[in-house]
Amino acid sequence: MLRDFGSEKFDIIVQAGQSNSDGTGFGNAQNPFKLDYRVWYLTGDWQVPKDFHFEPAREIIYDNLICSNFSLSFARRYIEDGRLEEGRKALIIRAAVGGTGFLDGHWKPDDPLFVRMTAMIKTALALNPENRLAAVLWHQGETDASLNASYDVHYNHLMTFIKLIRETYDAPNLPFIAGDFVRQWSEMNAGIVAPVIKAMRAVCSDAGSAAFVETDGLLSNDQDPAGNPCKGDTIHFCRQALYELGERYYEAFAGIAGR
């Protein structure tokens, strides 16, 4: 029951967007996340209304393969840097869903994933008056690029997204972090990618308390030399790259929140 978590005090980290946020990275990792009962997920099946549940943060096993996401290394750094006060836990809201965008009817204010995400945040905040939002970690845009989103359209959708979250939860300085795509995929699709990336950079520059993370050097599943079974997958970061991406997201967050 949710009330069982009412005595916990959570720093809430929202992870939203599409598959590179949900986590579709395979292969080996140099320093895998170890189970830590200070770090929890609020998650659930997005196709089942109001299916939210708590579970310890972890990597996911598909058959005999391990799949990771960048919130794990972000949370690990968050704790290592002393940001999690004594007696508190980190709660990662797992709102990302693969293959979703603004233009296909998922992330605009009345769309199902935005509505679901805000319901998850509301649920987490309502558990305890001492719960607080720490950051929004966003990675999305591949779908919109594939649907030929213009600069203006993507800029307006993304700016509306972060403004509405901040207004809804009275958090005008809530840190917002977004990131670039896998460079391999971007270079293969430069024409459709350029306006979306330009728009994301501009939103992160204009929104205040926001940052854009570069992804140079981060390999795809296709490029990963470490026994990755997903050859040909050029759009998704490999497992090790996702750990490195989480580190970069944390550094961007620290630049906003202060060292």
Backbone hydrogen bonds, N-H to C=O, Kabsch-Sander energy under -0.5 kcal/mol:
donor,donor_aa,acceptor,acceptor_aa,energy
4,D,1,M,-1.5
5,F,2,L,-2.2
6,G,3,R,-1.6
8,E,5,F,-1.2
9,K,87,G,-0.5
10,F,8,E,-0.6
11,D,89,K,-2.8
12,I,10,F,-0.6
12,I,132,R,-3.2
13,I,11,D,-0.5
13,I,91,L,-3.0
14,V,12,I,-0.5
14,V,135,A,-2.8
15,Q,13,I,-0.6
15,Q,93,I,-2.7
16,A,14,V,-0.6
16,A,137,L,-2.6
18,Q,139,H,-2.3
21,S,18,Q,-2.1
22,D,18,Q,-2.5
23,G,19,S,-3.0
25,G,68,S,-1.0
26,F,24,T,-0.5
28,N,226,A,-0.6
39,V,36,D,-2.6
40,W,90,A,-2.8
41,Y,55,E,-3.3
42,L,92,I,-2.4
43,T,41,Y,-0.5
43,T,53,H,-2.7
46,W,44,G,-0.7
48,V,45,D,-1.9
51,D,48,V,-1.8
52,F,50,K,-1.4
53,H,43,T,-2.5
55,E,41,Y,-1.7
57,A,39,V,-2.2
60,I,67,C,-2.6
62,Y,60,I,-0.6
62,Y,65,L,-2.8
63,D,61,I,-0.6
65,L,62,Y,-3.0
67,C,60,I,-3.3
68,S,25,G,-1.5
72,L,69,N,-1.2
74,F,70,F,-1.6
75,A,71,S,-2.8
76,R,72,L,-2.1
77,R,73,S,-2.1
78,Y,74,F,-2.3
79,I,75,A,-2.0
80,E,76,R,-2.7
81,D,77,R,-2.3
82,G,79,I,-2.1
83,R,78,Y,-2.0
84,L,78,Y,-0.5
85,E,83,R,-0.9
88,R,85,E,-2.0
89,K,9,K,-2.9
90,A,38,R,-3.3
91,L,11,D,-2.9
92,I,40,W,-3.5
92,I,90,A,-0.5
93,I,13,I,-2.8
93,I,91,L,-0.7
94,R,42,L,-2.5
94,R,92,I,-0.8
95,A,15,Q,-2.3
95,A,93,I,-1.4
96,A,15,Q,-0.9
97,V,17,G,-2.2
100,T,97,V,-0.7
105,G,102,F,-1.5
106,H,101,G,-1.7
107,W,101,G,-1.2
111,D,108,K,-2.6
113,L,106,H,-1.2
114,F,106,H,-1.3
115,V,111,D,-2.5
116,R,112,P,-2.5
117,M,113,L,-2.6
118,T,114,F,-2.5
119,A,115,V,-1.9
120,M,116,R,-2.2
121,I,117,M,-2.4
122,K,118,T,-2.5
123,T,119,A,-2.4
124,A,120,M,-2.4
125,L,121,I,-2.7
126,A,122,K,-2.1
127,L,123,T,-0.8
127,L,124,A,-0.6
128,N,125,L,-0.7
131,N,128,N,-2.2
132,R,10,F,-2.2
134,A,12,I,-3.4
135,A,12,I,-1.3
136,V,175,P,-2.4
137,L,14,V,-3.9
138,W,136,V,-0.6
138,W,177,I,-3.2
139,H,16,A,-1.8
145,A,141,G,-2.8
146,S,142,E,-2.3
147,L,143,T,-1.3
148,N,145,A,-1.9
149,A,144,D,-2.3
154,H,150,S,-2.3
155,Y,151,Y,-2.8
156,N,152,D,-2.4
157,H,153,V,-2.2
158,L,154,H,-2.7
159,M,155,Y,-2.6
160,T,156,N,-2.1
161,F,157,H,-2.1
162,I,158,L,-2.1
163,K,159,M,-2.4
164,L,160,T,-2.5
165,I,161,F,-1.7
166,R,162,I,-2.3
167,E,163,K,-2.6
168,T,164,L,-2.7
169,Y,165,I,-1.9
170,D,167,E,-1.1
171,A,166,R,-2.8
174,L,171,A,-1.9
176,F,209,S,-1.9
177,I,136,V,-2.6
178,A,211,A,-2.2
179,G,138,W,-0.6
180,D,213,V,-2.4
185,W,234,T,-0.7
186,S,182,V,-2.5
187,E,183,R,-2.8
188,M,184,Q,-1.4
189,N,185,W,-1.1
189,N,186,S,-0.6
190,A,187,E,-0.7
192,I,189,N,-0.6
193,V,189,N,-2.0
194,A,190,A,-2.1
196,V,192,I,-0.5
196,V,193,V,-0.6
197,I,193,V,-2.4
198,K,194,A,-2.4
199,A,195,P,-1.8
200,M,196,V,-2.4
201,R,197,I,-2.5
202,A,198,K,-2.0
203,V,199,A,-2.5
204,C,200,M,-2.4
205,S,201,R,-1.6
206,D,202,A,-2.5
207,A,203,V,-2.7
211,A,176,F,-2.0
213,V,178,A,-2.7
218,L,215,T,-2.0
219,L,217,G,-0.6
221,N,236,H,-2.2
222,D,233,D,-2.1
224,D,220,S,-1.5
227,G,225,P,-1.2
228,N,224,D,-0.6
231,K,229,P,-0.5
233,D,230,C,-2.0
234,T,232,G,-1.2
238,C,219,L,-2.3
239,R,26,F,-2.7
240,Q,28,N,-0.6
242,L,238,C,-2.1
243,Y,239,R,-1.7
244,E,240,Q,-2.0
245,L,241,A,-2.7
246,G,242,L,-2.3
247,E,243,Y,-1.6
248,R,244,E,-2.0
249,Y,245,L,-2.6
250,Y,246,G,-2.3
251,E,247,E,-2.4
252,A,248,R,-2.2
253,F,249,Y,-2.5
254,A,250,Y,-3.0
255,G,251,E,-1.7
256,I,252,A,-1.0
256,I,253,F,-0.8
257,A,253,F,-3.2
258,G,254,A,-2.0
